[in-house]
Each structure stands twice: as structure tokens, then as C-alpha cells.
Amino acid sequence: MTKKISRRKFLVRGGLSTLGVLAIGTYAFRNPLRRKVLGLVETLPPTYMGSGTEPNLWFELTAKNTLIFHSPKVEMGQGAFTGFAQMIADEMDLRIDQIEVIGAATKTGIVDALATGGSLSVSSLWTPLRELSATMREMLKIEAAKKLNTDIALLTTKEGQISNGKETIAYAAIANGITEWKIPDTPNLKPLKDYKFIGKPIKRIDLNAKVFGDPIFGLDATMPEMLYASIIRPSVVGATFKKANFSVTKSMSGVVKIVQIDDWVGIIAKSYPQVLAAKRTIEIDWHIEKHWTEEELREMLKVGKGKQMITQKEGNALDSNDKDTTSIQFTSPLGAHAQIEPNAAVANYNHGNITVILSTQVPGLTQNAIAKALDVDKENVNIIPTYLGGGFGRRLNTNHAIQTVQLSKAVGKPVKYIFSRKEEFQNDLFRPPTHHIVKGKLNKEGFLDTLEHHYASGDISVNSIMMPKIATTVLGTDIGAMRGAHIMYDKIPNYRAVQWHQTLPFATSWWRSLGLLANTFAIESFVDEMAIKANKNPVDFRLASIHKEGNQKRLYNVITLASEKGNFSDNITNGKAMGFAASIDTNSPAAHVVEVSIENNQIRVHKVTCAFDCGVVVNPDQVRAQCEGAIIMGMSAAMFEKMTLKDGALHPTIYGPYDMALIKHAPKEIDIHFIQGKDIPLPVGEPPMGPIGAAIANAVRRLTGKRITNLPLQLHE
């Protein structure tokens, strides 16, 4: 059972700002490193991770009787801020329109050490945010009882007001002027059935800002008197800077300064067009040791090469000489994030005090990195996070923020640096390619006796800003590559997963769902093939391999529900076939039924039925939208997306040549069904992505008789 926060863990400050008449925060929820790390693997989403030394949740009650929540999580477009508002509104008895949620600047001390990612925002703040809200409500009631000269038991709260039946007083009026607060023991939270907002389809609180184009994204950020910058980056993998010719560039209109630091060059000009024009005139001499090829990359990344780690083991391993063993190889390609908003940062270095505005998933880690690079105290670095125009793991790397600060320091003014689209594609932290060998055999009854998944991947968590090298050394595995790699069918007597890790010649790291999409494609395609070999219904074949207890019962239930709601059939009808696949990720099981045809030698997905158990659904519309988004993004990655190495450079460098799913490729219908298997919210944004690639491939297998083993499933129209 979750422990309540104690009275000693509250901090109260009055008059935090000109708007605030009360601010309240909590020191809470510190856990050891092991808890952090384990929270990122297969089934254990972590609780909220504060710094342990500062208040990590912060409310401001304003003079207008509204509440501002300074969120340690950022808004990546998934609607987390709306979910937070719903939780606050129910426990504080406020209306949604009385609540504003903003990303907390690091100067407040509100820093989440685990950043924003893994679809963990709502789930990790579920308990602490509601407890903070309920405690603040009771603190206000204690003071209201004094001001109204009423027994506290007779007071009621509604829409930011407290009433004794005769008199009513607003929260702001209660708080005004109070410097000494009595902090009660954490009250009991309301039962789910009594919530007015949680579980309801509430309109997004950021809807107006997005519809009317308010400047809420990092690309929109400005500072007074700011200049613009661009950085020269190599296009060939592994190239390093040797020398440059700036003779033409220095005299160009608008150019303020050319800065060379270590192995990179930055240009600063008065306008963005001027800096781009100047960039084209610089002649760079690069040192290139090798021109990598796609073939070399594939040869490097294979099961059997690199560092081996058994990440899951039950029963006996397969005998390599067993003639009854079936073995299939699968691959997935290099993938780009391809988010709409390119990375950008605005920075101001002023006598050792640094302010940076940017789209980032890691405000605290960015603060630390800048402080170290510029040799200043981190308290002098204020990171102001904005809304993200697409995250997907791309905003976990913020080296460009360091460079922008260095450029600002060099010129003595605020500087804005924007990635070009080519820079985004060639300097991304890519989704690594993968190679899989899945092996298994059937028992006498025609069900799985043994199942093994051997998988090779480049870096995901290793050496990333979120995961220090020492952590991955201790674990002996890359936990990002492991996502979705384990066998979820626990009734199989013998199963195991074996990781082969390899560091590639260019940066690879976090990508939405991490290894889940590729790993599920390999495992669920193989399981489907074994069902065909056994001449069994693929749904029944899966269910026979799952114990109906605990989390496995939840997996059993989503597989059953998806099959029922999708009217799954193993037959081909009117040129259409169905495919089935399932996965469980961060404790949230999902299953898909897809209906597919082949038109002009191309795969056409007509319908996707998804069954999903993410525990408590805080906002049904929001969760449904996340499922739809994950399915479409998964379709795009599984059917189209691919980066390649050509002449040592990564291609393509713009949208268009980088094939992605278009509106015309979207299914006519995506039917989402929820099951509540736990009384807490669980991760939503990534788990529904897992099964889609395998489900499509399994449908194609029934239509064509051929097993597709390589992603993308199709590349061109």
C-alpha cells in the first residue's frame, strides 16, 4: 500500500511572487538508484523522483482565486497537464478553468531527476499530486474555520470557495495575510466513484493556445536584443573538424561574430536569414577516417557479436542440434525521430548567471550539464522548459543548449540557435537498427514448449544523459534495448531472452517505445508462425501460454477482449485478412486486431481494434487519442520509415524522401477498448505501439503465405 506523505515533508512560503498569496510544496518520494533503474524496465513504472533536497511539487494560489501548478513534468503534446488539472480539481474542489499548469523552471528547485519520458507523467504523480491537493484543501479549511468562527466539520468546499452554510469565503481570501499554517496529517483521498473530473473526457487545457497559435513552443521563444546563431556540423559519420576558411564570411552583412570552440564552429548574426547565408560561405576541412556503409553497419550489428547478456531465463535452453527447433531471423532499420519542431534554444549568459529557454524533456539534467560545461554553480543556471512540438526521446539530448550558452557568452548578448531540418536528420540520436533470432519448438499437444529471443541492438540507454555509464555497467545490459524483449508467455516451460549489445559509429538512443516495437515484431511474428505450424487459432494459441493470475490475468483479458471486439477470424474474406499481436510494456498490456488487404502490391490497413489496460483512465479522450497516435506512429515506423548510410552520410536529410505514413495510409477505423485492471493510472503513450507492426505482418502472412521478417514492411507507393 502506498505510504502517505508526512507533515514534516511540507514546506510553506508566503508571497512567492506578485501573483502568489500562498505557495506550498512537498519534500517527498526519494528512492534509491535501484528503484529508478528498475522502474524503467518491463513492468514497474516508477514513482515520482524529486531531487530530495528541494520542494518538488509546488502550488501557487493567486489573488484571483486561481491555482498555478508548477509541474516537474513537461507537456509533450500528450495531455499530461490536463490530467494533472483533473487530479488537482477533484481533490481541491476547483473548476478546471481555475487551474493553470506550467512547466517548472529549475530556479524553483522543482526538478524531477527522472525527467519526462516513458509515458510516466500521470502515473508517477497520481498519488503525490492528489495528496498534496487534499492536504492544501484541509489547510485552507483549518484557517477558514477560524475566520468564519465555525466548527471545521461544518465546512464544505466547492469551486474554490469554503462555506459554513451561511457565509462563503474564497480560497485566496482565506490565504491572504497568513504566515503561520497548520499542516494536518494527510487526509484520506476521495474514492474513485466520487470524482467529478477524473475518468471524464475533459477538454484539453492547452487547446486555445494551440488553436490560436500562441507562442508556447521552444521555437517561439525570444529574449530582448537576441542574436541568431548556426553551428557547422559534419555530414559524414565520424568526421572531425580540422580547419576552416572564414575570409568571405567575416565581411558578410549582419554577421556579428564567428566562434570556434574545441571541434565546432558557430556563426552569430543579426537575423536568421543572415546567419544561414553566412553559413554557406564557410569552407570547412574535415578529417574523415572512414566512410561507413549500410552493409558494414549490418555486419556489425548481429546476434552473436558484441556484449552478451542473458536478460531473462526460465527452464532449459534449446539444444542447437534439436531437429524439432524452428528458427527465424528478423531485422529493423535505423529510424529518425522526425518530430515537427526542430530543436532550438535561446540562452543568455550574464556574468555567470545563465537563462535558457528550450523544448526539453530533461530540465534538471540540462541545468547540470550547462553548469559543468560553463563552470558555474547550477543554482545560477535557470532552465525554462516550454511545450514540446514532438518529443519521442529526441528532447532528452540537449547539447545544443550548452553550445547556445557558449555562443551567448562569447558575444555578450542573448543568442537563439535553431537546428535546420538537415541537421535534425543527420545529427539525430537515432532509433538503433536491430537483429533478432527467435527460436522455439512445440510440445506433443502442439503448444509452445520452448521460446528464445536473441536480440542485437545499438545503444539506447547506454551513455545517455539519463543513464550514467556506471549504471549500465552494473546492470550488464542496455535496459532500453530490453524494452519488450522478454517473453511474456509465462506458461511456457522453457524461455529466455539474450541481448547482444553493440556501440555503433554514430549516436543512437531513446526513441518512442524504445526497443518495444522491434522486439514485439520479432517475438509476436514468430509466435504467430508457430501457431500456424501447430494448425491452431493464434489467439487460443497465445492464451494457452498465459497463467491467469496477477498481471498475466490482465494480459489474458486484453487478448480476449481484442479478439472479441475485433471479431478476429483466421479466414480470408473478400480479399482481407486479420492479424493479431499483443505486448505488455511498463505494466500496461495491449492487444491489436488489424484488418488488412493487398492493393497494387501494397499493404492497406483498413481497421485496427485495440484492447488496452492502463489501470485508471484519468481522461478517456486523452488516453484514446494516445492509443490512436501510438498506433499510427507504429504503423509509420513498421511500414515505411528507414534511415540509411550512403557514402558515409546518413540519409535522407529532409521530409519527403524520409517515407512516413500519410493521411491516406491511416485506417478508416481505430476502435479502442479499455479495461481497468489496477486502481492507479499506468503508462499510456508507448505501450499501444508495441503490437502494431507484428499484427500487420501476421495479417499479410495469411494473405500471401509469406512471412515478412524485415522492417519496414513496405517502402514505396
C-alpha positions in Angstrom: 0.0 0.0 0.0 1.3 3.5 -0.8 2.5 5.4 2.2 1.1 8.9 2.7 3.4 11.9 2.8 4.1 13.1 6.3 3.6 16.5 7.8 7.3 17.1 8.1 7.7 16.9 4.4 5.7 20.0 3.7 7.2 23.5 3.1 5.1 26.6 3.1 6.1 30.0 1.8 4.0 33.1 1.5 4.2 35.8 -1.2 6.3 33.7 -3.6 5.5 36.2 -6.4 3.4 39.2 -7.1 0.5 36.8 -8.0 1.0 34.3 -5.3 -0.6 34.7 -1.9 0.4 31.1 -0.9 2.9 28.6 -2.2 3.1 25.0 -0.9 5.4 22.2 -1.8 6.5 18.9 -0.6 9.8 17.1 0.1 8.9 13.5 -0.8 9.3 10.3 -2.6 13.1 9.7 -2.6 14.1 6.3 -3.7 17.5 4.6 -4.2 19.1 4.3 -7.6 17.9 0.7 -8.0 14.3 1.9 -7.8 14.9 4.4 -10.5 16.5 1.9 -12.8 14.1 -1.0 -12.2 11.3 1.5 -12.8 12.4 1.8 -16.5 12.2 -1.9 -17.3 9.4 -4.2 -18.3 6.7 -3.9 -15.7 7.5 -1.5 -12.9 6.7 2.2 -13.6 8.5 4.4 -11.0 7.0 6.8 -8.5 7.8 10.4 -8.9 11.5 11.1 -8.4 12.3 14.5 -6.8 15.8 15.8 -6.0 15.3 15.1 -2.3 16.6 18.5 -1.3 14.1 20.9 -2.6 10.3 21.1 -2.7 9.3 19.1 -5.7 5.7 19.9 -6.2 4.6 23.5 -6.0 1.2 25.2 -5.9 0.6 29.0 -6.1 -2.8 30.2 -5.0 -3.3 33.6 -6.7 -5.1 36.7 -5.7 -7.6 35.9 -8.5 -8.6 32.7 -6.7 -6.9 30.6 -9.3 -4.2 28.0 -8.7 -0.9 27.6 -10.6 0.7 24.2 -10.5 4.5 24.3 -11.3 4.9 20.9 -12.9 8.1 18.9 -12.7 7.0 17.2 -15.9 6.8 18.9 -19.2 4.0 18.8 -21.8 5.0 16.9 -24.9 1.5 17.0 -26.5 0.1 14.0 -24.7 -2.2 16.0 -22.5 -0.4 15.3 -19.2 -1.1 18.9 -18.0 -4.8 18.3 -18.4 -4.6 15.1 -16.4 -2.8 17.0 -13.7 -5.5 19.6 -13.6 -8.2 16.9 -13.3 -6.4 15.4 -10.3 -6.0 18.8 -8.6 -9.6 19.9 -9.3 -11.1 16.8 -7.8 -9.1 16.9 -4.5 -9.1 20.7 -4.1 -12.7 21.2 -5.2 -11.8 23.6 -8.0 -13.1 24.0 -11.5 -10.7 23.1 -14.4 -10.7 26.7 -15.6 -9.4 27.8 -12.2 -6.2 25.8 -12.7 -3.1 26.6 -14.7 -0.3 24.1 -15.2 3.1 25.3 -16.3 6.5 23.6 -16.7 8.6 24.4 -13.7 11.7 26.4 -14.2 14.7 25.0 -12.5 15.2 28.1 -10.3 12.1 27.0 -8.3 14.0 23.9 -7.2 11.3 21.7 -8.7 13.3 19.2 -10.6 12.3 15.6 -11.4 15.5 13.5 -11.5 13.8 11.1 -14.0 12.7 13.8 -16.4 9.8 13.4 -18.7 9.6 10.2 -20.6 8.4 6.6 -20.6 4.8 7.8 -20.6 5.1 8.1 -16.8 3.9 11.6 -16.1 0.4 11.0 -15.0 1.1 7.6 -13.4 4.1 8.8 -11.3 2.3 11.9 -10.0 -1.1 10.1 -9.3 -0.6 9.7 -5.6 1.6 12.7 -4.6 -0.3 15.3 -6.6 -3.7 14.2 -5.2 -2.3 14.0 -1.6 -0.8 17.5 -2.0 -4.1 18.8 -3.3 -6.1 17.2 -0.5 -3.8 18.5 2.2 -3.9 22.0 0.9 -7.7 21.9 0.9 -7.7 20.8 4.5 -5.1 23.6 5.4 -7.5 26.1 3.9 -10.4 24.7 5.8 -8.5 25.0 9.1 -8.0 28.7 8.5 -11.5 29.2 7.2 -12.9 27.7 10.4 -11.0 30.4 12.3 -12.1 33.3 10.1 -15.8 32.1 10.0 -15.8 31.1 13.7 -17.2 27.7 12.6 -16.5 24.1 13.5 -14.4 22.7 10.7 -16.7 19.7 10.5 -19.4 22.0 9.2 -17.4 23.4 6.4 -17.9 22.4 2.7 -15.7 23.2 -0.3 -16.9 24.0 -3.8 -15.2 25.7 -6.8 -12.6 27.4 -4.8 -14.9 28.5 -2.0 -15.5 27.4 1.6 -18.9 27.7 3.2 -20.4 27.1 6.6 -23.9 27.3 5.1 -24.4 31.0 5.8 -21.1 32.6 4.8 -18.8 31.8 1.9 -15.1 32.8 1.6 -12.8 32.3 -1.4 -9.5 30.3 -1.0 -7.5 33.4 -1.9 -9.2 35.5 0.8 -8.5 32.7 3.3 -4.8 32.6 2.5 -4.3 36.3 2.3 -2.1 37.5 5.1 -1.5 34.1 6.8 2.2 33.4 7.6 1.8 30.5 10.0 -0.1 27.5 8.7 -1.2 24.3 10.5 -0.4 21.3 8.4 -2.7 18.4 9.1 -1.9 14.7 8.6 -2.5 13.8 5.0 -6.3 13.3 4.6 -7.9 10.2 3.0 -8.3 10.7 -0.7 -11.7 10.6 -2.3 -12.9 7.2 -3.7 -12.8 7.0 -7.5 -16.6 7.0 -7.6 -16.8 10.5 -6.1 -14.5 12.2 -8.5 -16.2 14.7 -10.8 -13.3 15.1 -13.3 -11.1 12.0 -13.1 -12.4 9.5 -15.5 -14.3 12.1 -17.6 -13.4 13.4 -21.1 -12.3 16.9 -20.1 -11.3 19.4 -22.9 -7.5 20.0 -23.1 -6.4 23.0 -21.0 -3.9 24.0 -23.7 -6.5 23.8 -26.6 -7.0 27.6 -27.0 -3.2 28.3 -27.1 -2.7 25.7 -29.8 -5.7 26.6 -31.9 -4.8 30.3 -31.9 -1.0 29.7 -32.4 0.2 31.2 -29.1 4.0 31.2 -28.7 4.2 28.2 -26.4 6.9 26.1 -28.0 10.7 26.3 -27.8 10.9 27.5 -31.4 8.8 30.5 -30.4 11.0 31.7 -27.6 12.6 35.1 -27.7 14.7 37.4 -25.5 15.2 41.1 -25.8 18.1 42.1 -28.2 18.8 38.5 -29.1 21.0 37.5 -32.0 20.8 34.4 -34.1 23.3 31.5 -34.5 24.0 28.5 -36.5 26.6 25.7 -35.9 28.6 24.0 -38.6 28.2 20.2 -38.3 29.7 17.5 -40.5 27.5 15.4 -42.8 29.8 12.4 -42.8 29.6 10.0 -39.8 32.7 10.3 -37.6 34.1 13.4 -39.3 36.0 15.8 -37.1 36.9 19.4 -37.6 40.4 20.3 -38.9 40.3 23.9 -40.1 38.1 26.5 -41.8 38.3 29.5 -44.1 36.2 32.4 -42.8 37.5 35.1 -45.1 34.3 35.7 -47.1 32.0 35.1 -44.1 33.5 37.8 -41.8 32.6 40.6 -44.2 29.0 39.5 -44.8 26.1 41.7 -43.9 24.7 41.1 -40.4 27.5 38.8 -39.2 28.4 39.7 -35.7 30.9 37.1 -34.7 32.4 33.7 -35.7 33.1 31.5 -32.7 35.4 28.4 -32.7 35.3 26.2 -29.6 37.1 22.9 -29.5 35.9 21.0 -32.5 32.9 23.1 -33.7 32.3 26.5 -35.2 29.3 28.8 -34.6 28.2 31.9 -36.6 26.3 34.7 -34.9 24.3 37.2 -37.0 21.6 39.8 -36.5 18.9 37.7 -38.2 18.2 34.1 -39.0 18.4 34.5 -42.8 21.7 36.3 -42.4 23.2 33.6 -40.4 22.1 30.9 -42.9 23.6 32.9 -45.8 26.8 33.3 -43.9 26.9 29.6 -43.0 27.0 28.7 -46.7 30.2 30.7 -47.3 32.4 28.9 -44.7 34.8 26.4 -46.2 35.4 23.6 -43.7 38.2 21.0 -43.9 37.0 17.8 -42.2 39.1 14.8 -41.1 37.4 11.7 -42.2 38.9 8.3 -41.2 36.3 6.1 -42.8 33.2 6.2 -45.0 30.8 3.8 -43.3 28.4 1.8 -45.4 25.0 0.2 -44.7 26.5 -3.3 -45.3 29.2 -2.7 -42.7 26.6 -1.5 -40.2 24.5 -4.6 -40.7 27.5 -6.9 -40.4 28.5 -5.1 -37.2 25.0 -5.5 -35.6 24.2 -9.2 -35.4 23.2 -11.7 -32.8 26.5 -13.3 -31.7 28.5 -10.1 -31.9 29.2 -7.5 -29.2 28.5 -7.9 -25.5 26.2 -10.8 -24.5 23.8 -10.6 -21.5 21.1 -13.1 -20.6 18.3 -10.8 -19.5 15.6 -13.5 -18.9 15.8 -17.2 -18.1 13.4 -19.9 -17.2 13.8 -23.6 -17.6 16.2 -25.1 -20.1 17.9 -23.7 -23.2 17.2 -25.1 -26.6 19.5 -27.8 -27.9 21.1 -26.4 -31.1 21.0 -29.9 -32.6 17.3 -30.4 -31.9 15.7 -31.1 -35.3 12.3 -30.0 -34.0 13.5 -26.5 -33.4 12.1 -23.7 -35.6 14.3 -20.5 -36.0 13.5 -17.3 -37.8 15.6 -14.1 -38.2 14.1 -10.6 -38.1 15.6 -7.1 -38.6 14.5 -3.5 -38.2 16.3 -0.4 -39.7 17.7 2.8 -38.3 15.0 5.3 -37.6 14.8 9.1 -37.1 12.6 10.9 -34.6 11.4 13.3 -37.4 9.4 15.4 -34.9 7.7 18.5 -36.4 9.5 21.1 -34.2 13.3 21.2 -34.8 15.4 21.7 -31.7 16.1 25.2 -30.7 17.3 27.1 -27.7 17.5 30.8 -26.5 20.3 31.5 -24.0 21.6 34.4 -22.1 24.9 34.4 -20.2 25.2 37.4 -17.9 28.2 37.5 -15.6 27.9 33.8 -14.6 24.1 33.8 -14.4 22.5 31.8 -17.2 19.0 31.6 -18.5 18.0 29.1 -21.2 14.5 28.7 -22.8 14.0 25.5 -24.8 11.9 22.4 -25.6 13.4 19.7 -23.3 12.4 16.6 -21.5 15.3 17.0 -19.1 15.3 20.5 -17.4 17.3 19.3 -14.4 19.9 17.3 -16.4 20.3 20.2 -18.8 20.9 22.5 -15.9 23.6 20.2 -14.5 25.3 19.8 -17.9 25.4 23.5 -18.6 26.7 24.3 -15.1 29.5 21.7 -15.6 30.4 22.9 -19.1 30.5 26.6 -18.1 32.0 26.0 -14.7 29.2 27.8 -12.7 27.1 26.7 -9.8 23.9 25.0 -11.0 21.9 27.4 -8.9 23.0 30.1 -11.3 21.5 28.2 -14.3 17.8 28.6 -14.9 16.2 26.3 -17.4 12.7 27.4 -18.5 11.0 24.5 -20.3 8.4 25.1 -23.0 5.8 22.9 -24.6 7.4 20.4 -27.0 6.5 20.2 -30.7 7.1 16.4 -30.6 9.4 14.7 -28.1 9.7 10.9 -28.6 13.1 10.9 -26.8 14.7 13.5 -29.1 14.5 16.2 -26.4 16.5 14.1 -24.0 19.7 15.3 -25.6 20.3 19.0 -25.1 24.0 19.5 -26.0 22.8 22.3 -28.3 21.8 24.2 -25.1 25.4 24.2 -23.9 26.6 25.5 -27.2 24.0 28.2 -27.3 25.1 29.4 -23.8 28.8 29.4 -25.0 27.8 31.5 -28.0 25.9 33.9 -25.8 28.9 34.2 -23.5 31.2 34.9 -26.5 29.1 37.7 -27.9 27.7 39.2 -24.6 24.1 39.0 -25.7 21.2 36.6 -25.8 21.5 34.1 -28.7 18.9 31.9 -30.4 20.1 28.7 -32.1 17.8 26.7 -34.4 18.6 23.3 -35.9 17.9 23.1 -39.7 15.9 20.2 -40.8 19.0 18.7 -42.4 20.8 19.0 -39.0 17.9 17.2 -37.3 18.1 14.3 -39.7 21.8 13.9 -39.8 22.5 14.7 -36.1 19.6 12.9 -34.5 20.0 10.4 -31.8 18.6 7.7 -33.9 16.5 4.6 -33.1 19.1 1.9 -33.5 18.7 -0.9 -36.0 18.2 -4.4 -34.6 18.7 -8.0 -35.5 16.8 -10.9 -33.9 16.9 -14.6 -33.9 13.8 -16.2 -32.4 13.8 -19.9 -31.8 11.3 -22.4 -30.4 9.6 -25.8 -30.5 6.2 -27.3 -29.9 5.2 -30.0 -27.4 3.2 -33.1 -28.2 0.0 -31.1 -27.8 1.0 -28.5 -30.3 1.7 -25.7 -27.9 5.0 -23.9 -27.1 7.4 -25.9 -25.1 10.4 -23.6 -25.6 10.8 -20.0 -26.8 14.0 -18.0 -27.1 14.6 -14.4 -28.2 18.1 -13.4 -29.1 18.3 -9.7 -30.0 21.1 -7.3 -31.1 20.8 -3.6 -30.8 22.9 -0.4 -30.7 22.9 1.9 -27.7 19.6 3.2 -26.3 20.2 3.9 -22.6 23.9 3.3 -22.5 25.9 6.5 -22.1 22.7 8.7 -22.5 22.2 11.7 -20.4 19.5 9.8 -18.4 21.6 6.8 -17.7 25.2 7.1 -16.4 27.6 4.5 -17.8 28.2 3.1 -14.3 24.5 2.2 -14.1 24.5 0.2 -17.3 27.8 -1.4 -16.3 26.3 -2.6 -13.0 23.2 -3.9 -14.7 25.2 -5.5 -17.5 22.5 -4.7 -20.1 21.0 -1.8 -22.0 17.6 -1.5 -20.4 16.3 0.5 -23.4 17.1 -2.3 -25.9 15.5 -4.7 -23.4 12.1 -3.0 -23.6 9.6 -5.5 -25.0 12.4 -8.2 -25.5 11.3 -10.5 -22.7 8.9 -13.5 -23.2 5.5 -12.6 -21.7 4.1 -16.1 -22.1 4.9 -17.4 -18.6 3.1 -20.7 -19.0 5.8 -21.9 -21.5 8.1 -24.3 -19.5 11.3 -23.0 -21.1 12.0 -19.5 -22.2 14.8 -16.9 -22.3 16.0 -13.6 -23.8 19.6 -12.9 -24.6 20.8 -9.4 -25.5 23.8 -8.6 -27.8 24.8 -5.0 -27.3 27.0 -3.1 -29.8 28.0 0.6 -29.9 27.6 2.0 -33.4 29.8 4.6 -35.1 27.1 7.3 -34.6 24.8 8.2 -31.8 21.7 6.1 -31.1 19.5 6.5 -28.1 15.9 6.8 -26.9 13.0 6.6 -29.4 9.3 6.3 -28.6 8.7 2.9 -27.1 12.5 2.2 -27.2 13.0 -1.4 -28.2 9.3 -2.3 -27.9 8.2 -2.0 -31.5 11.1 -4.1 -33.0 11.2 -6.7 -30.2 7.4 -7.3 -30.3 7.6 -7.5 -34.1 10.1 -10.3 -33.9 8.5 -12.3 -31.0 4.9 -11.9 -32.0 5.6 -12.7 -35.6 7.4 -15.9 -34.5 4.6 -16.9 -32.1 2.1 -16.4 -34.9 4.2 -18.6 -37.2 4.3 -21.3 -34.6 0.5 -21.2 -34.3 0.2 -21.7 -38.0 2.7 -24.6 -37.8 0.6 -26.1 -35.0 -2.6 -25.5 -37.0 -4.1 -23.6 -34.1 -6.1 -20.4 -33.8 -3.4 -17.7 -33.0 -5.5 -16.2 -30.1 -6.2 -19.6 -28.5 -2.5 -20.5 -29.0 -1.4 -17.4 -27.1 -4.0 -17.8 -24.3 -2.8 -21.3 -23.7 0.6 -20.0 -22.8 -0.5 -17.4 -20.1 -1.3 -18.0 -16.5 -4.4 -16.3 -15.4 -3.0 -14.7 -12.3 -1.9 -11.1 -11.4 -0.5 -9.1 -14.3 -0.7 -12.1 -16.5 -4.5 -12.2 -16.0 -4.6 -8.6 -17.2 -2.7 -9.7 -20.4 -5.0 -12.6 -20.8 -8.0 -10.2 -20.5 -6.8 -7.7 -23.1 -6.0 -10.5 -25.6 -9.5 -11.9 -25.1 -11.2 -8.5 -25.3 -9.3 -7.5 -28.5 -10.2 -10.8 -30.1 -13.9 -10.4 -29.2 -14.3 -6.7 -30.1 -12.3 -7.1 -33.3 -14.3 -10.3 -34.3 -11.0 -12.0 -35.0 -11.1 -14.7 -37.7 -8.3 -16.8 -39.2 -10.1 -16.8 -42.6 -9.6 -14.6 -45.6 -12.8 -12.7 -46.5 -13.3 -10.5 -49.6 -9.5 -10.2 -50.0 -9.0 -9.1 -46.4 -7.3 -11.0 -43.6 -6.9 -10.3 -39.9 -3.7 -10.2 -37.9 -3.3 -10.4 -34.1 -0.5 -9.4 -31.8 -0.1 -8.4 -28.1 2.6 -7.0 -25.8 3.0 -5.7 -22.2 5.1 -2.7 -21.6 5.6 -0.9 -18.3 2.8 -2.9 -16.8 0.3 -1.8 -19.4 -0.8 -4.7 -21.7 -2.2 -4.0 -25.1 -3.5 -6.2 -28.0 -4.4 -5.4 -31.6 -6.5 -6.9 -34.3 -5.9 -5.5 -37.7 -7.8 -5.9 -40.9 -5.5 -5.8 -44.0 -5.7 -6.2 -47.8 -3.1 -6.0 -50.5 -3.8 -3.3 -53.1 -1.4 -2.7 -56.0 1.2 -4.8 -54.2 1.0 -2.6 -51.2 -0.3 -3.2 -47.7 -3.5 -1.4 -46.8 -4.7 -1.4 -43.2 -8.4 -0.9 -43.0 -9.2 -1.2 -39.3 -7.4 -1.6 -36.0 -9.1 -2.8 -32.9 -7.1 -2.2 -29.7 -7.8 -3.5 -26.2 -5.7 -1.8 -23.5 -5.4 -1.9 -19.8 -3.7 1.2 -18.3 -5.4 1.0 -15.0 -7.4 4.1 -14.1 -8.2 6.1 -17.2 -7.9 9.8 -16.0 -9.2 11.3 -19.2 -10.8 8.8 -21.7 -10.5 11.2 -24.7 -6.9 11.8 -23.9 -6.0 8.1 -23.5 -7.9 7.2 -26.6 -6.0 9.9 -28.6 -2.7 8.5 -27.2 -3.6 5.0 -28.4 -4.6 6.3 -31.8 -1.3 8.3 -32.0 0.8 5.3 -30.9 -0.9 3.0 -33.5 -0.4 5.5 -36.4 3.2 6.2 -35.4 3.8 2.5 -35.0 2.3 1.9 -38.5 4.5 4.5 -40.0 7.7 3.1 -38.4 6.7 -0.5 -39.2 5.6 0.1 -42.8 7.7 3.0 -44.1 10.4 4.6 -42.1 14.1 3.9 -42.7 17.4 5.8 -42.5 20.4 4.5 -44.5 24.1 5.1 -44.7 25.3 6.2 -48.1 28.9 7.4 -48.8 29.5 7.7 -45.1 26.5 10.1 -44.6 23.1 9.4 -43.1 20.1 9.8 -45.5 17.6 11.2 -46.2 18.0 14.8 -44.8 14.5 16.2 -45.3 10.9 15.2 -45.1 9.6 13.6 -48.3 12.4 11.2 -49.1 12.1 10.0 -45.5 9.0 7.9 -46.1 6.3 8.2 -43.4 2.7 7.2 -43.2 0.4 9.8 -44.7 -3.3 10.5 -44.1 -4.2 8.2 -46.9 -2.5 5.3 -45.1 -4.5 5.7 -41.9 -7.1 3.1 -41.2 -10.7 4.2 -41.7 -11.4 3.0 -38.2 -9.4 2.7 -35.0 -11.6 1.1 -32.3 -10.2 1.5 -28.7 -11.5 -0.5 -25.7 -10.3 0.0 -22.1 -10.1 -2.4 -19.2 -9.3 -1.3 -15.7 -7.1 -3.9 -14.1 -5.5 -1.7 -11.4 -6.7 1.2 -9.3 -3.9 3.5 -10.4 -3.1 5.1 -13.8 -0.4 3.3 -15.7 1.7 4.4 -18.7 -0.2 5.1 -21.9 1.8 6.8 -24.6 4.1 4.0 -25.7 2.6 0.5 -24.8 -0.1 0.6 -27.6 2.7 1.0 -30.2 4.2 -2.5 -29.4 1.8 -4.9 -31.2 1.0 -3.0 -34.4 3.9 -4.0 -36.7 3.6 -7.7 -35.8 -0.2 -7.6 -36.2 0.1 -6.2 -39.7 2.8 -8.7 -40.6 0.7 -11.5 -39.3 -2.3 -10.4 -41.5 0.0 -10.3 -44.5 1.2 -13.8 -43.8 -2.4 -15.1 -44.0 -3.0 -13.2 -47.3 0.2 -14.1 -49.1 1.5 -17.2 -47.3 4.8 -15.4 -46.9 6.4 -14.3 -43.6 7.8 -10.8 -43.7 10.8 -10.7 -41.4 12.3 -7.3 -42.1 11.0 -3.8 -41.3 9.9 -1.6 -42.9 7.1 -3.8 -44.3 6.9 -1.6 -47.4 8.8 1.4 -48.6 7.2 2.9 -51.6 3.8 3.6 -53.2 
